Amino acid sequence: MVSGEFRPGAPHGPAPVCWYGRVPSTTRIRTRRGSLARQLLILQLVVLFVLVAAGVTFAYLDSVRATEDRARDKVTAVAEAVADAPGVLAALSTSEPTRTLQPFAQSVRADTDVDFVTIMDKNGIRYTHPNPALIGQPFIGNIGEAQRGGKVLETYAGSLGPSERVVVPVRGAAGQVVALVSVGITVEAIDAELRERLWPLIGVAMAVLVVGGIGSYLVSARLRRQTRGIAPEELSNLFEYHEAVLHSVREGLLLVGGDGRVVLCNDGARALLGVAEDAVGRELSALDIPEDLVEAFTSGEERTDELHLTEARVLVVSTSPVRSRGKAMGTVVILRDHTELQALTGELTTVRGLAEALRSQAHEAANRLHTVVSLVEIGRPEQAVEFATEELALAQELTDRVVGAVAEPVLAALLLGKAAEASERGVEFTITPDTVMEDSDTGVPPRDLVTILGNLIDNGIDAAAGNACQGGRPGVEVTVRADADGLLLRVADTGPGVEDVEEVFRRGWSTKPEDGHGLGLALVGQAVRRHGGTIDVGRDEGAVFTVRLPPKEPAR
């Protein structure tokens, strides 16, 4: 991510780029509205408080409803039990019902924990009451429905204050209403019971607040360590800068996690590796990239400017393992395209070889000229003419044949240079009679032709020269032919041949013990695949490399 605050016009320019590492002290980010962790902590506490308050409110309302329902059920059950008691009906038939019913009502009231049990006649005149002074007075409340054989359930303010009460009828033997029973619990008693149930609820709510607050603080502390105290606005700006930098750099940038999955892949890396846009989150082994690249990306070792080949490009790869707080986070990979430079290097090598060959030939020409002059001076002009024309004719014959057969000037120059190089190394260089390339426009760029044919000839000269001690004159035979079927390039040598055909075009494969080899044939294979051609490795006296490139597509 990009660390630091970007201020246009600042004397030191934009803040540096930092991947996973610790934020430098010179790029500390100022938090104007509090860090993301602090804002999240406040938000969590507010949400937690609102949820707990809502929960307590709902629980309280539910407790109120449950307590009131319980009180109604209780007074109804007690009233119906009193009305059905046989002693009540017997006492009502006496001349003084109060004498029997008052102790019974008080006993029921004490046993059932209700506030009053009132037995009255069917007109509402009390036989019993918790306050004996009110016995004989009319009942305060609604009794009409009970007089008709029903039940009255209400909250009413009577002589003992507001209460939840019920009035039920007492029926005689024939089922007629002979008296009424009222049982009630005062609202004050209900509130007292509700308060007893409310304190545990408040205790649970406080415990939830404390535990939730501690959890929110721990989450906030962890988030503050991970975001390094950055404010949300600054974090958003950093992300925008991060995206802008990733999409603007031309080099490929790849972040590989410790599990081998792609964490980040910018546009340059996708183009250089030829992978799809959904590479992030996928394993490297699932992407269509060479195995040696996968190994380089996941090895955990620091690499600097290593050359690697894909199907179409030569890449310079640099990797650097990333650690944060002592923990391995993954690998940062920088990719640079080396394809064009490699092609130019190949052309430059060819030109240098041709120049070296010309220098060598100039040196030999000077020696021959001295020989001719000496022959003339000693009075043998005929031998001098014969010696001079013989060497000139051979050189001119090769030049005329190559230039006449190969229309592509770069390819013709390459063949002449390689012929001179082979001559210097004591290798017989032969261009087959069927070599013909009348049209220089084959659809294959000249630099790719130089890459393919130049590396094959170099490999053939090295193999032939190295195998000279086995007997016979070392030689390299080259065929260049262009026809309706495409372009054919064939290079045969008198070397030891190739045993491991499948590995010969892999980067790093070489028969030479010295370091620095193993790239030429890999470049050949890459160039051939890029143009949709084929390459075969056979054996005659030595190795035979045959490249076939498809013909140029007709213009539409």
N, C-alpha and C positions, 0 to 999 in steps of 0.2 A: 504494500500500500504506500501511498505517498504521504510522507509525514511532514508536518509543519503547515504554517498558514501562508498562503500566497498573497502578497501585497504588491499590486502593480506599482512600479516605480521605486521599489525598495532598492537600496544601494547594493545589496548582495544578491539580487535576482531571486528566482523562485527557490523554494526549499528543495533539498536533495531528495532522491528516491531511496527508500529503505524497504527491504523485503524481510518481513517477519522479525527483523532485528530490533534491538532496543532503540528507542527514540533518542537521538543525540541531545545533549543538554543545550546546544545552541539553537535547537528547533522546538523548544517547548511550546506547546499550544496553550493559548490563554482561553480560559472558559469564562464567558461573559454571563451566561444564564445558568450556570451550574453544569456539571458533567452529566453525561447520559446516565451514569449509574445513580447519581443523586436524584435526578428527575424521575427515574424509574422507581426508586425507593419511595419518593413522595407519592407517586401515582399508586404504587402497591398498597401503601398505608391507607390512602384515601379509599381505595376500592375495598380493602379489608374492613375498614371502619364502617363503610356504608353497608357491606354485606352483613356484618355482625349486628349492626343496628336494625337492619331490616329483619334479620333472623330473630332477634330478641323481641321486636314488635309483633311479628307474626306469632311467635311462641306465647307472648303475653296475651294477645287477643284470643288465641286458642285456649289458653288456660282459663281466661275469663268465661268463655263459652262453656268449656268443660265443667268448671266449678258451678256455674249456674244450672247447667243441665243435671249435674249430680245432685244439687240441692233440690231441684224440682222432683227428680225421681225419688229422692229420699222422703220428702214430705208427703208425696203421693202414696208411697208404700206404707208409711206409718199411719196416715189418715185412713187408708182402706183397711189396714189391720185393726185399727181401733173400732171402725164402723162395723166390722164383722165379728168383733169380740162378743161372746154370749153374755158376759156380765154386763155389758153396756145396755143391751136391750132389756135385761132383767131389772137393772137399776132404774131405767126410764119408767117402768110400770109402778114404782113405789111412789110414796107421797113426798119423799125428800131425795131426789136423785143426786143432789150435790153431795150428800153425806158419803155416798159410795163412789161417785164418779170423780170427785176432786182428788182423793188420794191416788186413784188409778191413773188419772191424767198426769199427775205430777211424777208418778213412778215411770210412766212411759216416756215422759219428757226427759227425765234424767237418764234412762237407759238408752234412748235413741239419739241423744245429743241434739235435740231440736230446741227451739226457743219458746214455743208455746204449743199446747194441745188444748183446744177449746171444744167442749161438747155443748151443744145448745139445742133448744127445741126447734121445731120446724119453722118457727117465726123469728128465730135469731136471738132469743133470750138465753144468755149464757148460764150453763150449769157449772162450768169449770173455767178457771183462768189462772195464770201464774200470779196475778195480783188479786187476792181474794176480795178486795174492795170492789172489783169490777164485776163480780159474780152477780147475776140478776139483771145486769144492764144489757142493752141491745149490742149485738156484734157489729163491729165497724168494718164494713166491706160488702162486696157483692155476693149475694147468696141465691139470687133468683134462679139460675140454672140448676143449682143443687136442689132447690125446692121442687123442681120439676123432675128430679131423678137423674140429672146430669152431674157434671163435675166442673168446678170453677178453679182455674189455675191462673194466678195473677201476681204482680208485684204491687203491693198496696201499703200505704202509710197508715198503720193502725195505732193502737194505744202504746205499743212497744217501739214504734218508729217504722220506717220502711222495711218490708220483709217480702220474701218469696213464700207465698202461701197457697194452700189448696183447700177447697171446701167440697166434701163428699156427703152423700145422704146415708142415713141409717134406716134400713128397711125393716118393717115388721114381718110377722109370719106370713101375711098375705102379700107381701111385696110392696106395700105402701110406704111412703116416706113418713117416718115418725120423729126423726131428729136429724141434726146435722153435726158433722165433725170437721173442724178446721185445724190444720197443722201448719206451722210456718217456721222459717229460719230468717232471722234479721239480716239485712244487707250488711250491717257491720260485721256480723259473724262470718258472712261469706267473704268479705274483704280481708278479714284476718286470716282466713284459710288461704286466700289467694296470695297474701304477702308471704306466707310460709313457703308456698311453692315458687314464688318469684325469686327469693334469695339464691337458691341453687342455680336458677337460670342465669342470674347476673354473674355468679361465680364462673359458670362455664363460659359465658361470653368474654369475661376478662381473661380467662386462660387462653381462649382462642386468639384474642387480641395480642397477648404476650407472645405466644408461640408463633403466630403469623408475623408479628413485628420482628422477632429474632430471625425467622427464616428469610424475610424480605431483606433484612440487613445483610445476612450472609450472602444472599444472591447478589445484592448490590455491591458488596465488597469484591466478590469474584468478578463481576462485570467491570468494576472500576479498574481492577488489575489487568484485565484482558484488553480493555479499551484505552488504558493509560490516562484516564480522566478526561477524555475528549468529549466536548459538548455535541449534541445532536446536529446542530447546524454545521459545525466544523467537520464532523464525521461525514455529513452529506457532501460538503465541499471536497473533502479528501477523496471520496469515491468518484466524484466528477473529474477531478484532476487525474486520478488513477486511470479512469477509462480513457481520458484524452491522451495521456502519455502512452498507454498501451496501443492505441490505434494510430498514433502518429509516428512511432519509431519504425524504421525500415527493417531493423534486425528482428529476427524471430526470438520471442521470449516465451519460455515454457517453464512452468512450475510443476514439479512432480512430487507428490506426497510420499510419505514413508511407506505407504501401502502399494506404491506403484501406480496410483491413479493420477490422471491429469487434473491438477488444481486450477491452472490458468493456462490459456493458450491464446496469444494475440493473433492479429491478422497476418503478420509477417510469418509467424511459425506455421500457421495453417497453410499458407501459400508455399513455403519452402518444403514442408513435409508432405503436402498434398493430402491433408486429412480433412474430414468434414467439419462443419461448424459445431457439431454436437460432441466434440472431443472432450470437453470438460466433464469430469466425473467418470470417464471410462478408463479402463486399464490400458497401459501402453501395449501390452501383448495383444489386445483386441484391435489395435490400429494397424493399418497397412503400411508399416515402416520396417526397414531392415532390422534384423536381430542384433547386429552390432551396435546400432543406435539405441535400441532398448537397453542393452547392457551398459552402454555409456551413460544413459540417463539415470539408471537405477543403481549404479555401482557404489555410490556414496563417496567416490574419490574425486579429488579436484583435477580437472583436465583443462589444458590450455591449448587452444588452436589446433585441435586434432582434425584431420581430414577424414570425412566419411562420405559415402556415396549412397544416393537414393536412386530410384529408377530414372530420374531425369536431371538430377543436380549433383554438384560437388559442394558439400557443406563444410564449413569450418565450425567446429563445435567446441564450446568452452562450458564446463560445468563447475558448479561450486556448491558444496553441501551447506545447508542452512541449519543453524541450531539456535534455539531460544531458551534461555534459562537452563542451559545444559541439556536440553532435550532435542533430539534430532527431529526436524520438521519436514525435511525433504531435500530437494535439489533444485537449484536455479540453473537453467540451461539457456545459453545464448547461442543463436544460430546466425551465421552469415553466409551469404551465397558466394561461392567461389567458382561457379561454373564458368562465367565469362573470363575470369582471370586465369583459370586453368587452361582454357582454350587458347588464350593469348600467349600463355607461357609455352604451350606446345608449339605454336607457330614461331615464337621467338627461338625456341630450341632448334626448330628446323632451319630457320634462317642462320642461326649461329653455326649449325652443322654445315650448311652450304658455304658460309663464309670461310669456315675452317678448311673445308675441302678446296675452295678456290685458293686460299693461302698456300695450302700444301701443293696444289697443282702449279701455282706460280713458282714455288721453290723448286719443284721438279723441272718446270720449264726452263728456269735459269740454269739448272745443271745440264739440261739437254742442250741449251744454247751454247754453253761453254764447251760442251763436247763437240758440237758442230763447228764452232770457231777453231777449235784445236785441230780438227780433221782438215779443215781448209788450210790452216797454217802449215801443216806437215805435208801438204801437197796431195791430199786425197779428197778432192771435191765430190767425186761421184759417191763415195761412201757417206760423205756428209749430207748430201741431198737425200740419199736413201734413208739414212737414220732419221732425219728431220721429218720427212713426209710420212714415214711409217707410224710414228707416234701421233702425229697430227690427224692422220686418217682415222685411226682407231677412236680417238676422242671425238672427232667430228661425226663419225658414224653413229656413236651412241647418242650424241646430242640430237642429230637429225632424226633418228629413229624415235626417240622419246617425244620430241616436240611434234613430230608428224603424226604420231599415234594418239597422243593424249592432248585433247583440246583445252583442258583445264590448266591454266598456266601455273597455279599454285601447286597442283598435283605433279606437273611436269618438273617444276623446280625441286619438289620433294624427292622425286625419283633420281634426278641428277645428283642431288646432294648426298643421298643415301648410297648411290653407286660409288661416288668418290670416297665416302667414309668406309664402305666395304673394301675398296681397293687398298686403302691405307692399312686396314686391319688384316689384309691377306685373305679376304673372303671373296670368292667369285660371285659377282652380282649379275644375274641374268634376267632379262625382260623377255617373256615368251613371245613368239611370233604372233599369237592370236590377240595380243594386247591392242585394243582399239577403243577410243573414246572420242567420237566425232563431235558430240555436242557437250559444251561445257556446262550447260544448265541441266543438271541431273535431279534437281529438287532437294539435294543435300548440300548444306552450306560447306564452302571450302574448308573452313576450320574443322568441321567434323570429319571431313575426308582426311585431313592431315592427322587428326587424332587417331582415327582408325588405322589407316595405312602406315603412318609413321611409327606408331607403337608396335604394330605387327612386324614391320621390317627391323626395327631396333631389336625386338625380341629374337627374331630369326638370326640376325648378325651375331648377337651375343651367344646364342645357342650353337651356331656353326663354328664360331671362333673358339668357343670353349671345348668343342668336341674335335678339334683339329688333330689332337694327338692320337685319335683312334684310327688314323689312316685315311688316305684319300684327301682330295682338295676340298676344303670347306666352301660351301656355296649357299646362296639364297636365290630362289626363283620367284619372280613376281609376275602376276597377271592382273591386268585391269581391262575389263570389258563392259561396255554399255550397249544394251540393245533394248528391244521391246519388252523384255522380261524384267528389266531393271539394270542395276549396276552390280557387277561381280568383282570382288577383290580377293585375290588368292595369293598367299605367301607360304612357300614351302622352304624348309631349311634342311641341312644335313646334320642337325643336332641330335641329341639323344631321344627326342620325342617327349610327349606329355603322357604321364601315367594317370594322374588324377584329373580327369576331364571336367568333372562336376565342380571342382574347387578352383579351376584355373582363372576364372573371371571374378573371383571374390577378392575384395580389397585385402591386401596383406600377403596374398599368395605369391611366392617367388621361389625360383630355384637358386637364387644367389644368396650367399651367406651374409652379405653386408646389409646393414640397415639402410632404409631409405628406398627400398624397392617394393614392388607389389601393388603399384597404383596404375601402371600403364595398361595392362590387360583389363583391369576393372573399368577404366575409362572407355576402353574399346567396347566392352559389353554394354556399358551404359549408353554410349552413342548409338550403337546398333539398335538397342531396344527403343530408344527415343524416336527413331525413324521407322519403327515397325519392321525391321529386318531380322535376319537370322544369321547365326554364326555356328559353323561346324568345325570340330577339331578332329582331324584324321591323322593317318600315319602312312608315310611312304618310306623314303630313306630316313627321314626325320619327322618333325611335326609339320602338319599341313593345316593352315587356318583358311577357311573359306567363308567369306562374308557375302551375303546377298541382300541388297537393298531394293525395295519396291520402286517401280518407275514413278516418275513425276506425275501427279494428278493433272489432267487436262484443265485448262482454264474454262470457267463457266461464263 
